[in-house]
Amino acid sequence: MGDVRFGVDDLGRLRFAVSPLWETVAALRAAADPGGHALHLPWLKRVLTLPRPVEALDAAVPAPRCPLAEVEEELAAYEGPAATARALTDWWRAAVRPHWPRIRAVLEADLAHRTRQLSEDGIQEVLTGLHPGLRRTGDRLSSPDLPAGELALDGGGITLAPSVFATRCVLLPGRPGTPPCLVYPARAVGTLWERGGDGGDGLARLLGRSRAGLLAGTSAPATTTALAARSGLTPGAVSQHLTVLRDAGLVTGHRYRREVYYRASELGLALLAGAGTAGPTGTTGAVGAVGAVGSAEAVETARG
């Protein structure tokens, strides 16, 4: 059992980040233990034939310095052996980079959820909601996954980083000028390797195949870039389709830093539920939802 001890200043210096270097190491560990990562089976089938650099399995990844670092930046700051850095670079290029837009979309959707939760429910809900094994008592955050002993933050704060390959919480050590980082399993990892659906034949006839697929892709928050990567459409085409879906009341957009995240509205989720491409929501009845969409001109122009 390990503890992280917070002070008042630490709670005000909570940061969120995405670490592609950590995801690279975690992906390598997942490939070395496929039985423990069944959610990633579609990805594992693609990468298990690739050479795996065993010397990089135990690479000590430092805490990320900035919220949305590029892997090249993190590798440049990596203080491990040069041979390990080269092995990680090769593994990144072969196994992770081809899927990074999809992975990053899930990570950024998790960050959007946590920051919204922070503003609405407070730090207590954020910290205890990261993983079932985490417990906060007074000024301490405890977990059997953390290193034994106590880590006092001493006013420097802490970074929280979601991971699609993590199955438990991991504490990355800080460096001068960089606080430690708590890596935790990201939300909605089960959607990571889903193929972009066509939204069902009926929904595709109503909206057009491309728009139906994009609507299905917004059942969790996603950016234009992420939707383009999943659908194979250009970002410009995705943006045009999203504008129509938003004007029809089927998706909503919320800005987080430099990007806008789109998510299906209650109406959009009801349509997806009726088409069999999303779970039921508080709004039921696809027929009523279709009637609320409005005229055919609002959703049918420029079919994809």
C-alpha positions as CSV (number, residue, x, y, z in Angstrom):
1,M,0.0,0.0,0.0
2,G,1.3,3.4,-1.0
3,D,0.2,6.9,-0.2
4,V,0.4,10.3,-1.9
5,R,0.1,13.2,0.6
6,F,-1.5,16.4,-0.7
7,G,-1.2,19.9,0.7
8,V,-3.5,22.8,0.0
9,D,-1.1,24.2,-2.7
10,D,-0.9,20.7,-4.4
11,L,-4.7,20.6,-4.9
12,G,-4.5,23.9,-6.7
13,R,-1.7,22.6,-8.9
14,L,-3.4,19.6,-10.3
15,R,-2.5,19.0,-14.0
16,F,-3.7,16.7,-16.8
17,A,-1.5,15.3,-19.5
18,V,-1.1,12.8,-22.3
19,S,2.2,10.9,-22.6
20,P,2.8,9.1,-25.9
21,L,6.1,7.8,-24.5
22,W,4.3,6.1,-21.6
23,E,1.7,4.7,-24.0
24,T,4.6,3.3,-26.1
25,V,6.1,1.4,-23.1
26,A,2.6,0.3,-21.9
27,A,1.8,-1.0,-25.4
28,L,5.0,-3.0,-25.4
29,R,4.1,-4.5,-22.0
30,A,0.6,-5.3,-23.3
31,A,2.0,-7.1,-26.3
32,A,4.2,-9.1,-24.0
33,D,1.2,-10.2,-22.0
34,P,-1.7,-10.5,-24.5
35,G,-3.8,-12.6,-22.1
36,G,-4.0,-9.7,-19.7
37,H,-5.2,-7.2,-22.3
38,A,-8.1,-8.9,-24.1
39,L,-9.7,-5.5,-24.8
40,H,-6.9,-4.8,-27.2
41,L,-7.2,-8.1,-29.2
42,P,-7.8,-6.3,-32.6
43,W,-4.6,-4.3,-32.1
44,L,-2.7,-7.3,-30.7
45,K,-3.5,-9.3,-33.8
46,R,-1.7,-6.7,-35.9
47,V,1.4,-6.2,-33.7
48,L,2.2,-9.7,-32.3
49,T,4.2,-10.4,-35.5
50,L,6.4,-7.3,-35.0
51,P,9.8,-7.7,-33.3
52,R,9.5,-6.6,-29.7
53,P,12.4,-4.9,-28.0
54,V,12.5,-6.8,-24.7
55,E,15.2,-4.4,-23.4
56,A,12.6,-1.7,-23.3
57,L,10.0,-3.6,-21.3
58,D,11.2,-2.1,-18.0
59,A,12.0,1.4,-19.3
60,A,11.6,4.0,-16.6
61,V,9.4,6.7,-18.1
62,P,9.6,10.0,-16.3
63,A,6.6,12.2,-15.7
64,P,5.5,14.2,-18.7
65,R,6.6,17.9,-18.8
66,C,3.6,19.3,-20.7
67,P,0.0,18.4,-21.2
68,L,0.1,17.4,-24.9
69,A,3.7,16.4,-25.5
70,E,4.8,14.8,-28.7
71,V,6.7,11.5,-28.4
72,E,9.8,13.1,-30.0
73,E,9.9,15.7,-27.1
74,E,9.6,13.0,-24.5
75,L,12.3,10.8,-26.1
76,A,14.6,13.8,-26.3
77,A,14.3,14.2,-22.5
78,Y,14.6,10.5,-21.9
79,E,17.5,9.8,-19.6
80,G,17.8,6.0,-20.1
81,P,20.3,4.1,-22.3
82,A,20.5,5.3,-25.9
83,A,19.8,1.7,-27.1
84,T,16.6,1.7,-25.2
85,A,15.5,5.0,-26.6
86,R,16.1,3.7,-30.2
87,A,14.2,0.5,-29.4
88,L,11.3,2.6,-28.1
89,T,11.4,4.8,-31.2
90,D,11.2,1.8,-33.4
91,W,8.3,0.3,-31.4
92,W,6.4,3.6,-31.5
93,R,6.7,3.9,-35.2
94,A,5.7,0.3,-35.9
95,A,3.0,-0.5,-33.3
96,V,1.7,2.8,-31.8
97,R,2.0,5.7,-34.3
98,P,-0.3,4.1,-36.9
99,H,-3.1,4.0,-34.3
100,W,-2.2,7.1,-32.4
101,P,-5.0,9.4,-33.7
102,R,-7.5,6.8,-32.4
103,I,-5.7,6.3,-29.1
104,R,-5.2,10.0,-28.5
105,A,-8.9,10.6,-29.2
106,V,-9.8,8.3,-26.3
107,L,-7.2,9.9,-24.0
108,E,-8.4,13.4,-24.8
109,A,-12.0,12.4,-24.3
110,D,-11.1,11.2,-20.9
111,L,-9.3,14.5,-20.1
112,A,-12.4,16.4,-21.2
113,H,-14.5,14.3,-18.9
114,R,-12.2,14.8,-15.9
115,T,-11.9,18.5,-16.3
116,R,-15.7,18.9,-16.6
117,Q,-16.0,16.7,-13.5
118,L,-13.5,18.9,-11.7
119,S,-15.5,22.0,-12.4
120,E,-18.9,20.4,-11.5
121,D,-18.1,18.0,-8.7
122,G,-14.7,19.0,-7.2
123,I,-11.3,17.4,-6.7
124,Q,-12.6,14.6,-4.4
125,E,-14.8,13.1,-7.1
126,V,-12.0,13.4,-9.7
127,L,-9.4,11.6,-7.6
128,T,-11.5,8.8,-6.2
129,G,-13.1,8.3,-9.7
130,L,-9.8,7.5,-11.4
131,H,-9.7,3.9,-10.3
132,P,-11.7,1.6,-7.9
133,G,-8.5,0.9,-5.9
134,L,-7.9,4.6,-5.1
135,R,-9.1,5.9,-1.7
136,R,-8.8,9.5,-0.4
137,T,-8.7,10.0,3.3
138,G,-8.0,13.5,4.5
139,D,-4.9,14.7,2.8
140,R,-3.8,11.2,1.6
141,L,-4.6,9.3,-1.6
142,S,-3.9,5.6,-1.1
143,S,-3.8,2.5,-3.3
144,P,-2.3,-1.0,-3.2
145,D,-0.9,-0.2,-6.7
146,L,1.2,2.7,-5.5
147,P,4.8,2.1,-4.3
148,A,5.0,1.3,-0.6
149,G,5.5,4.3,1.7
150,E,4.5,7.9,1.4
151,L,5.2,10.5,-1.2
152,A,4.7,14.0,0.0
153,L,4.1,16.5,-2.8
154,D,5.2,19.5,-0.8
155,G,3.4,22.1,-2.9
156,G,4.6,21.0,-6.3
157,G,1.3,19.4,-7.3
158,I,0.8,16.3,-9.4
159,T,-0.1,15.4,-13.0
160,L,-2.9,13.0,-13.9
161,A,-2.4,11.0,-17.2
162,P,-4.9,8.6,-18.6
163,S,-3.7,5.5,-20.5
164,V,-5.5,3.1,-22.8
165,F,-3.0,0.3,-22.0
166,A,-2.8,0.7,-18.2
167,T,-4.8,-1.8,-16.1
168,R,-3.9,-0.2,-12.8
169,C,-2.5,3.0,-11.4
170,V,1.2,3.8,-11.8
171,L,3.2,6.6,-10.2
172,L,5.9,8.1,-12.4
173,P,8.7,10.0,-10.6
174,G,9.0,13.7,-11.0
175,R,12.1,15.7,-12.1
176,P,13.4,19.1,-11.2
177,G,10.6,21.5,-12.3
178,T,8.3,18.6,-13.2
179,P,5.8,17.1,-10.6
180,P,5.2,13.3,-10.3
181,C,2.5,11.8,-12.5
182,L,-0.2,9.4,-11.6
183,V,-1.1,7.2,-14.6
184,Y,-4.6,5.7,-14.5
185,P,-6.7,3.5,-16.9
186,A,-8.7,5.7,-19.3
187,R,-12.4,5.6,-19.7
188,A,-14.2,4.0,-22.7
189,V,-11.2,1.8,-23.7
190,G,-13.7,-0.7,-24.9
191,T,-14.6,1.6,-27.8
192,L,-11.0,2.0,-28.9
193,W,-10.8,-0.7,-31.6
194,E,-14.4,-0.5,-32.7
195,R,-14.8,-0.2,-36.5
196,G,-16.5,2.9,-37.6
197,G,-20.1,1.8,-38.1
198,D,-22.5,2.9,-40.7
199,G,-25.1,3.8,-38.1
200,G,-27.5,1.1,-39.3
201,D,-29.1,0.9,-42.7
202,G,-32.2,2.9,-41.6
203,L,-30.1,5.7,-40.1
204,A,-27.8,5.7,-43.1
205,R,-30.8,6.2,-45.4
206,L,-32.0,9.1,-43.2
207,L,-28.7,10.9,-42.7
208,G,-26.4,9.6,-45.3
209,R,-23.8,6.9,-44.6
210,S,-21.0,9.2,-43.7
211,R,-23.1,11.3,-41.3
212,A,-24.6,8.2,-39.7
213,G,-21.1,6.9,-39.1
214,L,-19.9,10.2,-37.7
215,L,-22.9,10.4,-35.4
216,A,-22.1,6.9,-34.1
217,G,-18.5,8.1,-33.5
218,T,-19.7,10.9,-31.2
219,S,-21.3,8.6,-28.6
220,A,-18.1,9.5,-26.7
221,P,-16.5,13.0,-27.1
222,A,-14.3,13.2,-30.2
223,T,-12.5,15.9,-32.1
224,T,-12.7,16.5,-35.9
225,T,-9.2,15.1,-36.3
226,A,-10.1,11.9,-34.4
227,L,-13.3,11.4,-36.4
228,A,-11.4,11.9,-39.6
229,A,-8.9,9.3,-38.7
230,R,-11.5,6.8,-37.8
231,S,-13.8,7.4,-40.8
232,G,-11.3,7.9,-43.5
233,L,-12.9,11.3,-44.5
234,T,-10.9,14.5,-44.7
235,P,-11.1,16.9,-41.7
236,G,-12.9,19.4,-44.0
237,A,-15.6,16.9,-44.9
238,V,-16.0,15.8,-41.3
239,S,-16.4,19.5,-40.3
240,Q,-19.1,20.1,-42.9
241,H,-21.0,17.0,-41.8
242,L,-20.7,17.9,-38.1
243,T,-22.1,21.3,-38.9
244,V,-25.2,19.8,-40.4
245,L,-25.6,17.3,-37.5
246,R,-25.2,20.2,-35.0
247,D,-27.7,22.4,-36.8
248,A,-30.1,19.4,-36.7
249,G,-29.6,19.1,-32.9
250,L,-27.9,15.7,-33.1
251,V,-24.5,16.7,-31.8
252,T,-23.1,19.3,-29.5
253,G,-19.6,20.9,-29.4
254,H,-17.6,21.9,-26.4
255,R,-14.2,23.6,-26.6
256,Y,-11.3,22.2,-24.5
257,R,-8.1,24.3,-25.0
258,R,-7.4,24.4,-28.7
259,E,-9.9,21.8,-29.9
260,V,-13.6,21.3,-30.0
261,Y,-15.0,18.0,-28.8
262,Y,-18.3,16.8,-30.4
263,R,-20.7,14.5,-28.6
264,A,-24.1,13.1,-29.6
265,S,-26.9,15.0,-28.0
266,E,-29.8,13.2,-26.2
267,L,-31.6,13.3,-29.5
268,G,-28.6,11.9,-31.4
269,L,-28.2,9.1,-28.8
270,A,-31.9,8.3,-29.1
271,L,-31.5,7.9,-32.9
272,L,-28.5,5.7,-32.4
273,A,-30.3,3.6,-29.8
274,G,-33.2,3.1,-32.2
275,A,-30.8,2.1,-34.9
276,G,-29.1,-0.4,-32.6
277,T,-25.8,1.3,-32.6
278,A,-25.8,2.8,-29.1
279,G,-27.1,1.8,-25.7
280,P,-30.4,3.2,-24.5
281,T,-30.4,6.6,-22.9
282,G,-32.9,8.6,-20.9
283,T,-34.5,9.5,-24.2
284,T,-36.3,6.6,-25.8
285,G,-38.2,6.0,-29.0
286,A,-36.4,6.3,-32.3
287,V,-39.6,7.2,-34.2
288,G,-40.3,10.2,-32.0
289,A,-36.6,11.3,-32.4
290,V,-36.8,11.1,-36.1
291,G,-39.9,13.2,-36.1
292,A,-38.0,15.8,-34.1
293,V,-35.1,16.1,-36.5
294,G,-37.1,18.3,-38.8
295,S,-37.3,18.6,-42.5
296,A,-35.3,16.4,-44.8
297,E,-33.4,19.4,-46.1
298,A,-31.8,19.8,-42.6
299,V,-30.2,16.4,-42.7
300,E,-30.2,15.0,-46.2
301,T,-28.2,17.5,-48.3
302,A,-24.7,16.4,-49.5
303,R,-25.2,12.8,-48.5
304,G,-21.8,11.1,-47.6
